[in-house]
């Protein structure tokens, strides 16, 4: 199975941590996400699984040990 997202070059600082925006590489119908949609912000790939249906949307931010 192909990864469902990639990290863009767009960054944001939050609580002293650099976050990167995610971009969908495939549709995730459960969340109304289409390939190419921009999502929320994560610190590292461990914060958002590359498989399954989970998604970080809008202006949501995930960092540290959260996933």
C-alpha positions as CSV (number, residue, x, y, z in Angstrom):
1,X,0.0,0.0,0.0
2,X,1.2,3.5,-0.8
3,X,1.8,6.1,1.9
4,X,-1.3,8.2,2.4
5,X,0.5,11.5,2.9
6,X,3.7,13.4,2.5
7,X,5.3,16.2,4.5
8,X,5.3,19.6,2.6
9,X,8.0,22.2,2.9
10,X,5.6,24.5,4.7
11,X,6.6,24.8,8.4
12,X,5.2,26.5,11.5
13,X,6.7,27.0,15.0
14,X,4.6,26.0,17.9
15,X,5.7,25.8,21.6
16,X,9.3,25.8,20.5
17,X,8.8,22.9,18.0
18,X,8.9,23.0,14.2
19,X,5.9,21.4,12.6
20,X,5.4,20.5,9.0
21,X,2.1,20.4,7.1
22,X,0.8,17.2,5.7
23,X,-0.6,16.7,2.2
24,X,-2.8,13.7,1.2
25,X,-1.5,11.4,-1.5
26,X,-4.7,9.4,-1.7
27,X,-8.4,9.8,-0.9
28,X,-9.4,9.2,2.7
29,X,-13.2,9.1,2.3
30,X,-14.0,8.6,6.0
31,X,-12.7,12.1,6.6
32,X,-13.7,13.7,3.3
33,X,-10.1,14.1,2.3
34,X,-9.1,14.0,-1.4
35,X,-5.7,13.3,-2.8
36,X,-3.9,16.7,-2.9
37,X,-5.7,18.2,0.1
38,X,-3.6,19.9,2.7
39,X,-4.0,18.7,6.3
40,X,-2.8,19.8,9.7
41,X,0.7,19.9,11.2
42,X,2.9,17.2,12.6
43,X,6.4,17.2,14.1
44,X,7.5,13.8,12.7
45,X,6.2,10.9,10.7
46,X,5.7,8.9,14.0
47,X,2.9,11.4,14.8
48,X,0.7,10.2,12.0
49,X,0.5,6.6,10.6
50,X,1.2,6.3,6.9
51,X,-1.5,3.5,6.6
52,X,-5.1,3.2,7.6
53,X,-7.7,6.0,7.8
54,X,-6.4,8.4,10.5
55,X,-5.8,12.0,9.5
56,X,-4.7,15.3,11.0
57,X,-6.9,18.0,9.5
58,X,-7.5,21.7,9.5
59,X,-5.1,23.6,11.8
60,X,-4.6,20.6,14.2
61,X,-1.1,20.2,15.6
62,X,0.5,16.9,16.7
63,X,4.0,16.8,18.2
64,X,6.1,15.0,20.8
65,X,4.9,11.5,21.7
66,X,1.3,12.2,20.5
67,X,0.0,10.1,17.6
